Amino acid sequence: MQNKRKLGQIGEELAVEYYEKNGYEILDTNYTIPGGELDVIAQKNGEIVFVEVKVVDQIDDLMWYIKPQKLKFLEKTIQDYMYKKNLEFDVRLDVAFVKNNSILDVFENVTNS
């Protein structure tokens, strides 16, 4: 479990670097409520991007990693964050895949539909 947590932390740091390099301001990391966690929260051009970071060996199918139940928890956590921070911006959910200490791919605007 310790090793998995360390890998996750490295993945989140890589995602922060990726978004910063692409002109995003990092607002928060590891925002947690009962039943949900947002790994990275970034903002650019009036849009807030919530990033789920997955450390993987390979990408077969996005839905293998982000099941509908997980999306519901993420959506609930996003709503909580926006409400508590009193923010009214467009939002987007991205999934960043990390492999061998680098960003493998980023899926932007992942939805439950």
C-alpha positions in Angstrom: 0.0 0.0 0.0 2.9 2.4 0.8 4.4 1.8 -2.6 1.1 2.4 -4.4 0.6 5.7 -2.4 4.1 6.8 -3.3 3.5 6.0 -7.0 0.2 8.0 -6.9 2.0 10.9 -5.3 4.6 10.9 -8.0 1.9 10.7 -10.7 0.1 13.7 -9.1 3.3 15.7 -9.1 3.8 14.9 -12.8 0.3 16.0 -13.6 0.8 19.3 -11.7 4.0 19.9 -13.8 2.1 19.0 -17.0 -0.7 21.4 -16.4 1.6 24.2 -15.2 3.7 23.8 -18.4 0.5 24.2 -20.4 -0.4 27.5 -18.7 -2.7 26.3 -16.0 -2.7 27.7 -12.5 -2.8 25.0 -9.8 -5.6 25.8 -7.3 -5.5 22.7 -5.2 -4.4 19.1 -4.8 -5.9 16.2 -3.0 -9.2 17.8 -2.1 -11.1 15.1 -0.2 -14.6 14.6 1.1 -16.2 11.5 2.4 -16.6 9.3 -0.7 -14.4 11.3 -3.1 -11.0 12.8 -3.8 -9.9 15.2 -6.5 -6.2 14.7 -7.3 -5.4 18.0 -9.0 -7.5 21.2 -9.6 -6.3 23.7 -12.1 -7.6 26.8 -13.8 -7.1 28.5 -17.2 -9.1 30.9 -19.3 -12.2 30.9 -17.0 -12.4 27.1 -16.8 -11.6 24.9 -13.8 -10.1 21.5 -14.6 -10.4 18.6 -12.2 -7.8 16.0 -12.9 -8.0 12.3 -11.9 -4.5 10.8 -12.0 -4.0 7.1 -12.8 -0.7 5.3 -12.6 -0.8 2.5 -15.1 1.2 -0.1 -17.0 -0.8 0.4 -20.2 -4.1 2.0 -21.4 -6.6 -0.6 -22.7 -9.8 1.2 -22.3 -10.5 4.4 -20.4 -13.7 2.9 -18.8 -11.6 0.1 -17.3 -10.0 2.8 -15.1 -12.9 5.2 -14.6 -16.1 3.2 -14.0 -19.5 5.0 -13.9 -19.6 4.7 -10.1 -16.2 6.5 -9.8 -17.5 9.2 -12.2 -20.4 9.8 -9.9 -18.1 10.2 -6.9 -15.9 12.6 -8.8 -18.9 14.6 -10.0 -20.2 14.9 -6.4 -16.7 15.9 -5.2 -16.5 18.6 -7.9 -19.9 20.0 -7.0 -18.8 20.1 -3.3 -15.6 21.9 -4.2 -17.3 24.5 -6.4 -20.0 25.1 -3.7 -17.5 25.4 -0.8 -15.2 27.7 -2.8 -18.1 29.7 -4.1 -16.9 29.3 -7.7 -18.9 29.8 -10.8 -16.8 28.7 -13.8 -17.1 26.2 -16.5 -15.7 22.9 -15.3 -13.9 20.0 -17.0 -12.8 16.5 -15.8 -9.6 15.1 -17.2 -7.9 11.8 -16.6 -4.1 11.9 -16.7 -2.4 8.5 -17.2 1.1 8.2 -15.9 3.6 5.4 -16.8 7.3 5.1 -16.0 7.5 8.5 -14.4 6.0 10.4 -17.3 2.6 11.4 -18.6 1.4 8.7 -21.0 -1.8 10.4 -22.1 -4.4 12.8 -21.0 -8.1 12.3 -21.7 -9.8 15.7 -21.6 -13.5 16.3 -20.7 -14.4 12.9 -19.5 -18.1 12.6 -18.8 -20.6 10.1 -17.5 -22.5 9.9 -20.8 
